[in-house]
């Protein structure tokens, strides 16, 4: 949980910006073992013995199992825009005419919306068959995104709203700061940070539903396609308000064809040939982007960024409030998400002696069914969490956090790189300021966007953070309970810490410098599509 909380700390509303290479790089370097090891927490299973590393004996689901269960759940779900004075009881009674309802919740995003999961997929079809097309000029697309109208709005009884909307955004800075100040230890603060910022069950459901709605649009061209979420939405690094990365998976289309072996004939589909797979991806995304722009309900601000290393379509999904990036056949990104999910499910901390196994050790545990090679890259590792022995490490979270800052505050970035596959340092193969080897595409540096000045800011902040945590001694609160301490002192945006070293007294608070660092990376990302099309920066890695 420590590593996941470190990631959330950098993205908290007190000092957060949108996605940035240094944050993504920091998150990825945490997935090894030994001195560069760290862990991510879990969103699919409840938190457990963070202080002792004790293991829950409940069998853990594989990443693929979770993905398929969530996808099937989303296919039985509809999204409905509701009037604010809707009666929840009458609303559910009306929908129940089409079948039993398993689950539902309401949320606010440019209006009131309801997410309703039916027990059977046929109920969705029944509901759609009784749904009208608007009378005004519109594209006649039968989606699962619907609008509820009151037949006689004026005649409705004036009763107080009976709908409770679930929270889809992170807490305010003030609320988070107050909760951190009330904690008993730095470990408790990390738990609090995780509880306040991690994706909720409702938010996870909404993310899978959004992918399912986009899949409905893409299926007009590719009937057997799948749109899968990846990255922070599924790898347990996500926080409320984070972007939604998804990719259009067309691999299953070919797999579903079972050629008949009887006779001396073989049939193949006629297809349009293109010079390369990259061009095919660009053409597919170009068409899907046009389709989303013209026919996708709630999809606005569509940008086709096709010349990036990983071509994508970026858009906003107004109903869910998510900023979305859609790529195609990006299976290595999904594999990276699975690796982080697996690490997060193993233990709720990080450390040397190892808490998390290296990728090489996970590969050694793999069976024949785990074998995975994508575009020539060996992405094999054991996928069954129950085959991995838990760590016996018992170090507390506050020690892990402090020594995380100390370690990277003194890391020899000028000559060493980080090897996640083997969980160790190694000689840097090039002159880039920060080098973290991609665990699957090992010739790539996943932190290549980070400049020397940005890396130095990260090192300075890591050193200062370690010093501030050291001042809290054993991790207990300051004498005045309401006085910022521990994580609160690191995150506080507008008050200088009175305990700072004299040479730092005229500097801005740590969180403001974190904010400045992330903004700097956002604006000067050398791998951004900005250089060619003027669009805002992004990273296309998982």
C-alpha positions in Angstrom: 0.0 0.0 0.0 2.9 2.3 0.6 3.8 2.6 -3.1 0.2 3.1 -4.0 -0.1 5.8 -1.4 3.1 7.5 -2.6 1.6 7.6 -6.1 -1.7 9.0 -4.7 0.3 11.5 -2.6 1.8 13.0 -5.7 -1.6 13.2 -7.3 -3.6 14.5 -4.3 -5.7 17.6 -4.8 -3.2 19.5 -2.7 -0.5 19.2 -5.3 -1.8 17.2 -8.2 -1.8 17.9 -11.9 -3.0 15.8 -14.8 -0.9 12.8 -16.0 2.9 13.4 -16.3 5.9 11.3 -17.3 7.7 11.6 -13.9 4.6 10.4 -12.1 4.0 7.6 -14.5 7.7 6.7 -14.4 7.7 6.8 -10.6 4.7 4.5 -10.5 6.3 2.0 -12.8 9.6 1.8 -11.1 7.8 0.7 -8.0 6.9 -2.7 -9.5 10.2 -4.4 -9.1 11.8 -6.0 -6.0 14.8 -5.4 -3.8 16.0 -1.8 -3.4 13.9 -0.5 -6.3 10.9 -2.4 -5.3 7.5 -1.0 -4.4 4.0 -2.1 -4.4 0.6 -0.9 -5.4 -2.6 -1.5 -3.4 -5.7 -3.2 -4.5 -9.1 -2.0 -5.5 -10.7 -5.4 -6.3 -10.0 -6.9 -2.8 -10.2 -5.2 0.6 -7.1 -3.9 2.4 -5.3 -6.3 4.7 -2.4 -6.5 7.2 -0.4 -3.5 5.9 1.9 -3.4 8.9 2.7 -7.1 9.1 2.4 -8.3 5.5 -0.1 -10.9 6.8 -2.0 -12.7 4.0 -5.7 -13.0 3.3 -6.4 -16.7 2.7 -9.3 -15.9 0.3 -8.3 -17.1 -3.2 -7.5 -14.1 -5.4 -8.9 -13.6 -8.8 -6.8 -13.3 -11.9 -6.6 -10.0 -13.7 -8.3 -11.6 -16.7 -11.1 -12.9 -14.6 -11.7 -9.5 -13.1 -11.7 -7.9 -16.5 -14.2 -10.4 -18.0 -16.5 -10.2 -15.0 -16.5 -6.4 -15.1 -17.1 -6.4 -18.9 -20.0 -8.8 -18.7 -21.4 -6.7 -15.8 -21.1 -3.6 -18.0 -23.0 -5.2 -20.9 -26.0 -5.7 -18.6 -25.9 -2.0 -17.6 -27.5 1.2 -18.9 -26.6 4.9 -18.3 -29.7 7.2 -17.8 -29.8 11.0 -17.6 -32.5 11.8 -15.1 -34.4 14.9 -14.0 -33.3 16.1 -10.5 -36.7 15.6 -9.0 -37.0 12.0 -9.9 -38.3 9.6 -7.3 -35.8 6.8 -6.9 -38.6 4.3 -5.8 -40.8 5.0 -8.8 -37.8 5.1 -11.1 -36.7 1.6 -10.1 -40.3 0.3 -10.3 -40.6 1.6 -13.8 -37.3 0.0 -15.0 -38.2 -3.3 -13.2 -40.9 -3.9 -15.8 -38.0 -5.0 -18.1 -36.3 -7.4 -15.6 -34.7 -7.7 -12.2 -32.2 -5.1 -11.2 -29.0 -6.2 -9.5 -27.5 -2.8 -8.7 -27.9 0.9 -9.2 -26.4 4.2 -8.1 -26.8 7.9 -9.0 -24.1 10.5 -9.5 -23.7 14.1 -10.6 -21.9 15.2 -13.8 -23.5 18.1 -15.7 -26.8 16.8 -14.4 -28.1 13.7 -12.5 -27.2 10.3 -14.0 -28.2 6.8 -13.0 -26.1 3.6 -13.6 -28.5 0.6 -13.6 -27.3 -3.0 -13.8 -29.9 -5.6 -14.8 -29.6 -9.2 -13.8 -29.9 -10.4 -17.4 -28.6 -8.9 -20.6 -32.0 -9.5 -22.3 -33.5 -6.8 -20.0 -31.4 -4.2 -21.7 -32.8 -5.1 -25.1 -36.3 -5.0 -23.7 -35.7 -1.5 -22.3 -34.2 -0.3 -25.6 -37.2 -1.7 -27.5 -39.5 0.5 -25.5 -37.3 3.6 -25.8 -38.3 6.4 -28.2 -36.1 8.3 -30.6 -36.1 12.1 -30.0 -38.4 14.1 -32.4 -35.8 16.7 -33.1 -33.1 16.2 -35.8 -30.7 13.6 -34.5 -28.5 10.7 -35.5 -30.7 7.6 -34.9 -28.2 5.5 -32.8 -29.7 3.0 -30.4 -27.2 3.2 -27.5 -27.4 2.2 -23.9 -27.1 5.9 -22.9 -30.7 7.0 -22.4 -32.6 10.1 -21.1 -35.6 9.9 -18.7 -38.4 12.3 -19.3 -41.4 13.1 -17.0 -44.6 12.8 -19.0 -46.3 15.5 -16.9 -43.6 17.4 -15.1 -46.0 20.1 -13.9 -48.3 17.5 -12.3 -45.6 15.8 -10.4 -46.0 16.1 -6.6 -43.6 18.6 -5.0 -41.6 16.1 -2.9 -38.0 16.6 -1.7 -35.3 14.9 -3.8 -35.0 11.3 -2.6 -31.8 10.4 -4.6 -28.4 10.2 -3.0 -25.6 10.8 -5.5 -22.3 8.8 -5.1 -19.0 10.7 -5.1 -17.0 10.5 -8.3 -14.4 13.2 -7.5 -11.6 13.4 -5.0 -12.2 15.2 -1.7 -11.4 18.8 -1.2 -8.0 19.9 -0.1 -9.3 21.1 3.2 -11.1 17.8 4.0 -8.0 15.8 3.1 -5.7 18.0 5.2 -8.0 17.8 8.2 -8.2 14.0 8.1 -4.4 13.7 7.7 -3.8 15.9 10.7 -6.1 13.8 12.9 -4.3 10.5 12.1 -2.2 8.7 14.8 0.8 7.9 12.7 2.3 8.3 9.2 1.1 4.8 8.5 -2.4 5.9 9.4 -2.0 8.9 7.1 -1.1 6.6 4.3 -4.2 4.5 4.9 -6.3 7.7 5.0 -4.8 9.0 1.8 -5.6 5.7 0.1 -9.2 5.6 1.5 -9.9 9.2 0.4 -8.4 9.0 -3.1 -8.7 5.4 -4.4 -11.3 4.5 -7.0 -14.7 3.6 -5.5 -16.7 0.6 -6.5 -19.1 2.9 -8.3 -16.4 4.7 -10.1 -14.9 1.4 -11.3 -18.3 0.3 -12.6 -18.7 3.6 -14.4 -15.3 3.2 -16.1 -16.1 -0.2 -17.5 -19.6 1.0 -18.5 -18.0 3.9 -20.5 -15.7 1.4 -22.3 -18.7 -0.8 -23.0 -20.6 2.2 -24.5 -17.6 3.0 -26.7 -17.5 -0.6 -27.8 -21.1 -0.3 -28.9 -20.0 2.5 -31.3 -16.9 0.6 -32.6 -19.0 -2.6 -33.1 -20.8 -0.9 -36.0 -17.6 -1.4 -38.0 -16.1 -4.4 -36.1 -18.9 -6.5 -34.6 -16.7 -8.8 -32.5 -14.4 -6.1 -31.2 -13.7 -5.4 -27.5 -12.9 -2.1 -25.9 -10.8 -2.7 -22.7 -9.7 -0.3 -20.0 -6.0 -0.3 -19.0 -3.6 1.8 -17.0 -4.6 3.4 -13.7 -8.3 2.5 -14.1 -7.5 -1.2 -13.6 -3.9 -1.5 -12.2 -4.9 -0.3 -8.7 -2.9 3.0 -9.1 -6.0 4.9 -10.0 -7.4 7.9 -8.1 -10.8 9.5 -8.3 -10.7 11.9 -11.3 -7.9 10.1 -13.2 -8.2 9.7 -17.0 -9.6 6.6 -18.6 -7.3 4.8 -21.0 -8.8 2.2 -23.2 -7.8 0.2 -26.3 -9.7 -1.3 -29.1 -8.9 -5.0 -29.1 -9.5 -6.6 -32.6 -7.4 -9.8 -31.9 -10.5 -11.8 -30.8 -12.1 -11.3 -34.3 -9.7 -13.7 -36.0 -9.7 -16.2 -33.1 -13.5 -16.6 -33.3 -13.2 -18.1 -36.8 -13.0 -21.9 -36.7 -12.2 -23.1 -40.3 -13.8 -26.4 -41.3 -11.2 -29.0 -42.1 -13.5 -31.3 -44.1 -12.8 -31.2 -47.9 -10.0 -29.7 -49.9 -11.1 -26.0 -49.6 -10.3 -23.1 -47.2 -12.2 -19.8 -47.2 -10.7 -16.5 -46.2 -12.4 -13.1 -45.8 -11.6 -10.4 -48.4 -9.9 -7.6 -46.6 -8.3 -4.3 -47.4 -4.5 -4.6 -47.4 -2.3 -1.8 -46.1 1.6 -1.4 -46.1 2.0 -1.9 -42.3 0.3 -2.6 -39.0 0.9 0.9 -37.9 -0.9 2.3 -40.9 -3.8 -0.1 -40.3 -4.0 1.1 -36.7 -4.0 4.8 -37.8 -6.8 4.1 -40.4 -8.9 2.2 -37.8 -8.6 4.9 -35.2 -9.3 7.6 -37.7 -12.6 6.0 -38.6 -13.5 5.3 -35.0 -12.6 8.9 -34.1 -15.0 10.2 -36.8 -17.7 7.8 -35.6 -17.4 9.0 -32.0 -17.4 12.6 -33.1 -20.5 12.4 -35.2 -22.5 9.5 -33.7 -21.2 8.9 -30.1 -23.7 10.3 -27.6 -21.8 12.4 -25.0 -18.5 12.2 -26.8 -17.1 15.7 -27.3 -13.8 17.4 -28.1 -12.6 14.5 -30.2 -8.9 14.7 -31.2 -7.2 12.2 -33.6 -3.6 12.1 -32.6 -2.4 9.6 -35.1 1.3 10.4 -35.5 2.3 9.7 -31.9 4.4 6.7 -31.2 1.2 5.0 -30.1 -1.6 6.5 -32.2 -4.7 7.5 -30.2 -8.1 9.2 -30.2 -8.6 11.6 -27.3 -12.1 12.8 -26.2 -14.2 13.8 -23.3 -17.2 11.6 -22.2 -19.5 14.2 -20.8 -21.9 11.9 -19.0 -19.2 10.1 -17.0 -16.9 13.1 -16.7 -13.9 11.1 -17.9 -11.1 12.3 -20.2 -10.6 9.3 -22.5 -7.7 8.1 -24.6 -8.5 5.3 -27.1 -5.7 3.3 -28.7 -5.9 0.1 -30.8 -4.3 -3.4 -30.3 -2.2 -2.0 -27.4 -1.9 -5.4 -25.7 1.5 -4.7 -24.1 -0.1 -1.8 -22.2 -2.7 -4.2 -20.9 0.0 -6.7 -19.9 1.8 -3.9 -17.9 -1.5 -3.2 -16.1 -1.9 -6.8 -15.3 1.7 -6.9 -13.8 0.9 -3.9 -11.6 -2.4 -5.5 -10.5 -0.6 -8.6 -9.6 2.0 -6.8 -7.5 -0.7 -4.8 -5.8 -2.6 -8.0 -4.9 0.5 -9.7 -3.3 1.3 -7.3 -0.4 0.2 -3.9 0.8 3.8 -2.5 1.1 7.3 -2.5 -0.6 10.9 -3.2 0.6 14.2 -5.0 0.6 14.4 -7.7 1.9 11.9 -8.3 -0.9 8.2 -7.9 -0.4 7.5 -8.3 -4.1 9.0 -10.9 -6.4 10.9 -9.8 -9.5 9.4 -10.2 -12.9 12.0 -12.9 -13.6 10.9 -14.9 -10.6 7.2 -14.6 -11.7 8.3 -15.8 -15.1 9.9 -18.9 -13.5 6.6 -19.7 -11.8 4.6 -19.5 -15.0 3.0 -22.5 -16.5 2.4 -23.3 -20.2 -1.0 -21.5 -20.1 0.7 -18.3 -18.9 3.1 -18.1 -21.9 2.6 -14.7 -23.6 4.6 -13.3 -26.5 3.4 -9.9 -27.9 5.0 -8.5 -31.1 8.1 -10.6 -30.3 8.3 -9.4 -26.7 8.3 -12.1 -23.9 5.5 -11.0 -21.6 5.2 -14.2 -19.7 4.6 -14.3 -15.9 2.5 -16.4 -13.6 -1.1 -15.1 -13.6 -2.5 -17.1 -10.7 -1.9 -15.1 -7.5 -2.4 -18.1 -5.3 0.8 -19.7 -6.7 3.0 -16.9 -5.3 4.3 -17.2 -1.7 3.7 -14.1 0.5 6.6 -12.2 1.9 7.5 -12.4 5.6 8.7 -8.8 5.8 7.0 -6.9 8.6 8.4 -3.4 8.3 6.0 -0.5 9.1 4.6 1.9 6.5 6.2 5.0 7.9 9.7 3.5 7.7 9.0 2.3 4.1 7.9 5.8 3.1 10.8 7.6 4.7 13.4 5.3 3.2 11.7 5.4 -0.2 12.4 9.2 -0.2 15.9 8.6 1.2 16.8 6.0 -1.4 15.7 8.0 -4.4 17.0 11.2 -3.0 20.5 9.7 -3.1 20.2 7.4 -6.1 23.0 7.6 -8.7 20.8 8.6 -11.6 23.9 9.9 -13.5 25.2 6.3 -14.0 22.6 3.8 -13.0 19.3 2.8 -14.5 16.4 0.7 -12.9 15.8 -2.8 -14.0 12.2 -3.9 -13.0 12.6 -7.4 -14.5 15.4 -8.2 -12.1 14.7 -5.7 -9.3 18.1 -4.1 -9.3 20.2 -1.2 -10.4 22.2 -1.6 -13.6 24.5 0.6 -15.7 22.7 3.2 -17.7 22.7 2.3 -21.4 22.3 5.8 -22.7 22.7 9.5 -21.7 19.1 10.2 -20.8 18.7 11.8 -17.3 16.4 9.1 -16.0 16.4 5.6 -17.3 13.8 3.0 -16.2 13.8 -0.1 -18.4 10.4 -1.1 -19.8 9.9 -4.6 -18.3 8.4 -6.0 -21.5 9.9 -3.9 -24.3 13.3 -3.9 -22.7 14.9 -1.7 -25.4 12.6 1.2 -24.3 13.1 3.7 -21.5 9.7 4.4 -20.0 11.0 7.7 -18.4 12.5 9.1 -21.5 10.4 12.3 -21.3 12.0 13.5 -18.0 14.6 16.2 -18.4 17.7 16.8 -16.2 16.1 19.8 -14.5 12.9 17.9 -13.8 14.8 15.0 -12.4 16.8 17.3 -10.1 13.6 18.8 -8.8 12.3 15.3 -8.0 15.6 14.5 -6.2 15.4 17.7 -4.2 11.8 17.0 -3.2 12.6 13.5 -2.2 15.4 14.7 0.1 13.3 17.4 1.6 10.4 14.9 2.2 12.7 12.5 3.9 14.0 15.3 6.1 10.5 16.4 7.0 9.4 12.9 7.9 12.6 12.4 10.0 11.5 15.4 12.1 8.4 13.5 13.2 10.6 11.0 15.0 8.8 7.7 15.2 6.0 9.0 13.0 3.7 10.3 15.8 1.7 13.5 15.5 3.0 16.9 16.5 2.1 18.3 20.0 -0.7 20.3 18.6 -3.1 17.8 17.0 -4.4 20.2 14.4 -0.9 21.3 13.3 0.2 19.8 10.0 2.7 17.0 10.3 3.8 13.9 8.4 2.1 13.7 5.0 0.1 16.8 5.8 3.3 18.8 6.1 4.4 17.5 2.7 1.2 18.3 1.0 0.3 21.7 2.6 0.2 24.2 -0.3 0.3 27.6 1.3 2.2 27.5 4.7 5.9 27.1 5.1 6.9 24.4 7.5 8.4 26.1 10.5 10.8 23.2 11.0 12.5 23.6 7.6 16.2 24.0 7.4 17.4 27.6 7.5 18.7 27.4 4.0 15.3 26.4 2.8 13.2 29.0 4.7 12.7 31.2 1.6 11.6 28.4 -0.6 8.1 27.6 -1.5 6.3 24.7 0.3 7.1 21.2 -1.0 3.7 20.7 -2.5 3.9 23.9 -4.6 7.2 22.7 -5.9 5.7 19.3 -6.8 3.0 21.1 -8.6 5.5 23.3 -10.5 7.5 20.1 -11.4 4.6 18.3 -12.8 3.4 21.4 -14.7 6.9 21.7 -16.2 6.9 18.2 -17.4 3.4 18.6 -18.8 4.5 21.6 -20.9 7.9 20.4 -22.0 7.3 16.7 -22.8 9.5 16.0 -25.8 7.5 13.0 -26.9 4.3 15.0 -27.0 2.2 15.3 -30.2 2.3 19.1 -29.6 5.3 19.4 -31.9 3.2 18.3 -34.9 -0.4 19.2 -34.2 -0.5 21.6 -31.3 -2.5 19.3 -29.1 -1.8 19.0 -25.3 0.9 16.6 -24.1 0.3 13.1 -23.0 2.1 9.8 -22.3 0.9 6.7 -24.2 2.3 4.1 -21.9 0.4 2.0 -19.4 
